[in-house]
Amino acid sequence: MRGSRAMRTTLRTVHLIAIAALYGGHVFGVEKERLLPALVAVLASGAAFMVFEVLRSPIWLVQLRGVATYIKIAMMSSVGIFWDQRVLILTAVLAIGVVVAHMPGRYRYFSLLHRREMPGGDRG
């Protein structure tokens, strides 16, 4: 897909800036209301990034990188229930994202459905 590397980099950058703002706000006790724009930005950029990845390569849905995203979404969703543990939860979400993004491709592109690496021709 032409321009996909630039789009992927842009989406990732926006998403990282948004999560950094949200995380920092929680770490430093910023009021919930003031964190709402950051939360919306995290959700919107994350959804856009996820849709982009699926359109590029539908196999993403069953690869470790996709499954890690489902886990991060579930964890983010739990913050409202486990409010007092929100910083710990958000720290874990960030850690999962960093580890998965930087792990070798043989793991990141591993399909849990096919039980083998399935690059899908979309590396990059």
Buried (B, 14 or more C-beta within 10 A) or exposed (E): EEEBEEBBEBBBEBBBBBBEBBBEBBEEEBEEEEBEEBBEBBBEBBEBBBEBBEEBBEBBBBBBBBBBBEBBBEBBEBBEEEEEEBBEBBBBBBEBBEEBEEBEEEEBBBBEEEEEBBBBEBEE
